[in-house]
Amino acid sequence: MKMKLVAAAISLVVSTAFAAADSTNANNSTNTSATTSNTSTTLSSDMDKLSYSIGADLGRNFKKQGIDISPSAMAKGLQDGMSGGQLQLTDDQMKDVLNKFQKDLMTKRNAEFTKKADENKAKGDAFLNQNKTKDGVVALPSGLQYKPLETGKGAKPGKDDTVTVEYTGKLIDGQVFDSTEKSGKPAEFKVSQVIPGWTEVLQLMPAGSTWEVYLPPSLAYGPRGIGGAIGPNETLIFKIHLISVKKSSDANG
């Protein structure tokens, strides 16, 4: 992992330098036109376009990730490296710089992640503490909460049974992160093969029921999350309609 990060850092330095070098060259070229505060480079060849595209994409990513770099220093490093001449830093010095960059970046990312996890946990706890006082909400010792919207009359599934469901999942701020509506068809899976909160609540639901379910992080995706909309320590809300239950005994014959 360490070497991959160092290699990635090197790749970023080299790739971003292409755009910076193009800009530097453009300043001395007749193929430039000045605007109010930016220099526009004429991209006349496929190489120009490729170099610019790499630089622009990496530049946006650097900005998004809060990574500060010097395009002019990158351009100089690229030019020195390609010329085969004397570099301003030794290989050992560059390795030390990149290792420090990696360490500092990981420290920063870990701090940001921990802060986000703590914030999500606090918001989720506050939500669940208030939610359990609402009419119709049932709070279980595990931390799971649910509110029956419609109660069916079918069988309740066991851990080894297979269920067919329709559902919508959202965060406590109302953002929808998943729904069977997107696929246009119900989902089918074994009760034991989903997150702990689902496994617990499905065994309480008679087929035909529709419940709103509230899951603390410990019953969902925990302190790591899964990326995207579901960050660390997210409390999740699901509206679940249990369509049918296929008993494991039926499946076995």
Helices and strands as residue ranges (DSSP letters): H 2-27, E 32-34, E 39-41, H 46-65, H 71-83, H 91-131, E 138-139, E 145-150, E 162-171, E 176-179, H 180-183, E 187-190, G 191-193, H 196-202, E 210-215, G 217-219, E 236-246, H 248-251
